Structures are given as C-alpha cells and as structure tokens.
Amino acid sequence: MKQGIHPTWIENAKVVCACGSVFETGSVLPSIRVDICSKCHPLFTGQQKFVDILGQVDKFKKFTEKAAVKGEEKRKIKEARDAKVVIDKTEKPSLKDLLMQARKSLRS
C-alpha cells in the first residue's frame, strides 16, 4: 500500500439522522448527516413515510393538477369540434350522399 495517498480512517465518526437519531460508525469523515436511518426507515419501522428533500412530490402534484386542467380544456375543445362537424354534415349533404340519391332516382 502506498503511503500518503489514503485518507485517514476515523473509528468513531458521528452519524446524525434527520429524525434526531445519533450513532457512531467508521468513516473518513468526522461527521455525516443522513435523511433516513434504521430507526426511521419504513422497512424497519413498518410505517409508510414520504421523504421529499427537493420538493419533488409537490412538483408532481402541481404537474398532475395542471395536466388535469389541460385535459379538461382539450376535452371541451374536442366536443366543440365534434358538435361543429355534426352540424356541418346535417346542413350540407356530402358528395357521396348526392350520388346515392342520384342512383336511387335513376332506378325508380
């Protein structure tokens, strides 16, 4: 092993969790801050917990709300377009309809 290139090992490094739990472990850093430890992790506690450090859950909720509003607007626009198409078809017969009427009148 080369001398002088490895970090110093600290036997009693302090680990502080966001829940307030403090324990010691070995590390190259004197103190470590963590968000979840074995005392608050859902696997060990059996309780569901949402960890949202960067606000990603709120961002997702806002995105889904905006998507729902836009979806409703698109649905209204589509309904208006469909209603317009139905009105246009009822007022003016299509070329196909005119040809079918002409065939019927020739046969009779």
N, C-alpha and C positions, 0 to 999 in steps of 0.2 A: 504494500500500500504506500502510495506517495505521501510525503509529509507536506503539510501546509496547504493542501487543496480541499480538504474536507471540512465542513462546518463543525462547530463544537456541539457536542451532544449534551443536552440538559436533561438530567434524570427526573427532576420534579417540575416540569412545565405545567403551568396553571391553565386549565380549560374552563372558560366561563360561558354558560349557555344563556340564551335569551330568556329562558324560564326562570333563571336565577340559580340554577344548579352549578356547583363548582367542584371540580375534581382534578386530580393530578395525573400526568402521564409523561412519557419520554418524548422529547421533540428537539428540534434545532432552534425553535422559537421559545422565548421565555414565557409568553402568554398567548393564548389562542382564544378567539371569540367565535362561537358557533351558534346557529339558529335552532338546531334540534339536537337533543342528546337522548340517551337511553331512558331518561326519566319523563320525557315529554313526547317521544316518538310514538305515533299511532300503533306501530307493530308491538311495542312493549306495553302500552297503556290500554289498548283496546278501544280507545275513543278516537273518533274522526276529528282531525284538526286541519284547517287550511293554513298553509304558510304562504303568505303573499308579501314578498320582500319588495318587489318593484312595482306593485300595483297592477299586476297582470290580470288578476281576477276582475277587478273593477274595469279595467280596459276592455276585457272580453264582454262583460255585461253591457257596457256602453255600446260596443260594436253590435251585439245582438239586438239591442233596442233600436239602433239606427237601421239595421237590416230589416227589422220587422216593420218599421215606418215606411222604408223604401218599398218593401214588398207590398204593403197596402196601397201605396201610391201607384205602383205598377199594375196591381190588380184593377184599380179603378180606371186607369187609362185603357187597359185591355178591354174591360167591359164597355167603355165608351166606344172604342173602335169596333167591337163586335156589334154593338147596337147600331152604329152608323152603317156597317156593311149590310145588316139585315134590312134597314130602311131603304138603302140604295137598291137592293135586289127586289124588294117588293114594288118599288115605284117603276123601275125600268126592267122590262124583260130582257134576258140575255139573248145573244145570237142563237144559241142552242135552242132556247125556248121558241124563238121566232121560226126557226127551221122546222121544229117539231109541229108547230101549228100549221105551217105551210104544207107539210106532208099530210096531215090529217085532212086539211081542206081539199087537197088534190084527190085523196082516196074517196071522199064522200061524194 
